[in-house]
């Protein structure tokens, strides 16, 4: 094998090694949250490559977190400012389970007493992404009066696990450009011999 094909194989291998990988873990909640009062939020920022991803989390209800009844409590999940899921579930307080917004086809399963496992397919943008989990206890919903905020002594929510997977961020082009420039110089030197 001559030097030129060896250099071409080396360049191809280095470019494949620098290619983004799907299925990379982009964010993991370091520890479960404590019980949180409704009307609070939990933000998470992470970097990603552009493309498909999955947001998976375990939602925990504490005391009497309500589904759709007079004491309704509503979960909202937003990615980069766009709501990707909202709903209300009986996690100890009664009421009807309802998905209110679900444009991506989330999977929602009971995973234990007062806990839901939720997985949402998403489209991530290249660079920085912002994920926000929040709960609200509205005073009015769908034209009817509701109880509003009841406080942590009565109900709360939390996240026991959050995992975001998808395309890993693409490395800066500078290292790849330097590698190709170095290979070009080596090729030029080999050709001169």
C-alpha positions in Angstrom: 0.0 0.0 0.0 1.4 3.4 -1.0 1.6 6.4 1.3 -1.3 8.2 -0.4 -4.0 5.5 0.3 -2.8 5.2 3.9 -3.3 8.9 4.4 -6.7 8.8 2.8 -7.7 5.9 5.2 -6.3 7.8 8.2 -8.3 10.9 7.2 -11.5 8.9 6.7 -11.1 7.2 10.1 -10.5 10.5 11.9 -13.6 12.1 10.4 -15.7 9.1 11.4 -14.4 9.3 14.9 -15.4 12.9 15.1 -19.0 12.3 13.7 -21.8 12.9 16.2 -23.4 9.9 17.9 -27.1 9.3 18.4 -28.2 7.9 21.7 -25.7 9.9 23.8 -26.8 10.9 27.2 -27.1 14.7 27.1 -28.5 15.4 30.6 -29.2 13.4 33.8 -30.7 14.8 36.9 -28.0 14.5 39.5 -30.4 13.5 42.3 -34.2 13.4 42.9 -35.7 16.7 43.8 -37.3 17.2 47.2 -41.0 17.7 47.3 -41.8 20.9 45.5 -44.8 23.2 45.9 -47.0 23.6 42.9 -46.4 26.9 41.0 -42.7 26.1 40.9 -40.4 25.0 38.1 -37.3 22.9 37.6 -35.1 24.1 34.6 -32.4 22.0 32.9 -29.9 23.2 30.3 -27.8 21.0 28.0 -26.0 21.0 24.7 -27.0 18.8 21.8 -26.5 18.2 18.1 -29.6 18.9 15.9 -31.9 15.9 15.6 -34.2 13.5 17.3 -34.0 12.9 21.1 -35.9 11.5 24.0 -36.8 13.2 27.3 -37.6 10.6 30.0 -38.5 11.3 33.6 -40.3 9.9 36.7 -42.9 12.3 38.1 -43.7 11.9 41.8 -46.8 13.1 43.6 -46.7 13.9 47.3 -49.7 14.0 49.6 -52.7 14.9 47.5 -51.6 16.0 44.0 -54.8 16.2 42.0 -56.1 15.2 38.6 -58.9 17.2 37.0 -61.2 18.1 39.8 -61.9 21.3 41.8 -58.3 21.1 43.2 -56.7 20.6 39.7 -52.9 20.6 39.4 -51.3 20.7 35.9 -47.8 19.6 34.8 -46.2 21.5 32.0 -43.0 20.4 30.2 -41.4 22.9 27.8 -38.4 22.4 25.5 -36.9 25.7 24.2 -40.0 27.6 25.1 -42.5 25.2 23.3 -44.8 23.0 25.4 -44.2 19.4 24.6 -46.5 17.9 27.3 -49.1 19.1 29.8 -51.6 17.1 31.8 -53.2 16.4 35.1 -53.0 13.1 36.9 -54.4 11.8 40.2 -51.2 11.2 42.2 -52.9 11.0 45.5 -55.6 13.7 45.4 -58.3 12.2 43.2 -59.7 13.6 40.0 -59.6 12.5 36.4 -56.3 11.8 34.5 -56.1 14.0 31.4 -53.4 14.7 28.8 -53.9 18.4 27.7 -51.1 18.9 25.3 -49.0 16.1 23.7 -47.9 16.9 20.1 -45.1 14.3 20.1 -46.9 11.2 21.3 -45.5 10.8 24.9 -45.6 7.4 26.6 -47.0 7.6 30.2 -47.1 4.7 32.6 -47.6 4.2 36.3 -44.3 3.1 37.9 -45.3 2.9 41.5 -47.5 4.5 44.2 -48.0 8.1 43.2 -45.4 8.0 40.4 -45.5 8.2 36.6 -42.8 7.2 34.1 -43.0 9.6 31.1 -41.0 9.4 27.9 -41.4 12.1 25.2 -39.8 12.0 21.7 -38.4 15.5 20.9 -36.5 17.4 18.2 -33.4 19.0 19.7 -31.6 22.1 18.2 -27.9 22.2 17.7 -26.2 24.0 20.6 -27.9 25.0 23.8 -31.3 23.5 24.8 -33.5 24.5 27.7 -36.0 22.1 29.3 -38.4 23.3 32.0 -40.7 21.2 34.2 -43.4 23.1 36.1 -46.6 22.5 37.9 -49.5 25.0 38.4 -52.6 25.0 40.6 -54.8 27.5 38.7 -57.7 29.5 40.2 -59.6 29.0 37.0 -59.5 26.4 34.3 -61.6 25.9 31.2 -64.0 28.5 32.3 -64.7 27.2 35.8 -63.4 28.3 39.2 -60.8 26.1 40.9 -59.2 26.0 44.3 -55.8 27.4 43.3 -52.6 26.9 45.2 -53.0 24.7 48.3 -49.4 24.7 49.5 -46.8 22.1 50.2 -48.5 21.0 53.4 -51.4 19.6 51.3 -49.6 18.6 48.0 -46.4 18.6 46.2 -44.6 17.2 43.2 -41.0 16.1 42.3 -38.8 14.5 39.8 -37.2 11.3 40.8 -35.2 10.9 37.5 -34.6 12.9 34.3 -32.7 11.7 31.3 -32.3 13.4 28.0 -30.7 11.4 25.2 -30.1 12.3 21.5 -27.4 13.5 19.2 -24.2 14.5 20.9 -23.0 18.0 20.1 -20.8 18.2 17.0 -17.2 19.1 18.0 -15.8 22.5 16.9 -14.5 22.4 13.3 -11.1 23.7 14.3 -9.6 20.3 15.4 -10.8 18.6 12.3 -9.5 21.4 10.0 -6.1 21.2 11.7 -6.1 17.4 11.2 -6.9 17.7 7.5 -4.3 20.5 7.1 -1.6 18.3 8.8 -2.5 15.4 6.6 -2.3 17.6 3.5 1.1 18.8 4.5 2.2 15.2 5.0 0.8 14.2 1.6 2.6 17.2 0.0 5.9 16.2 1.7 5.5 12.5 0.6 4.8 13.6 -2.9 8.0 15.8 -3.0 10.1 12.8 -2.1 
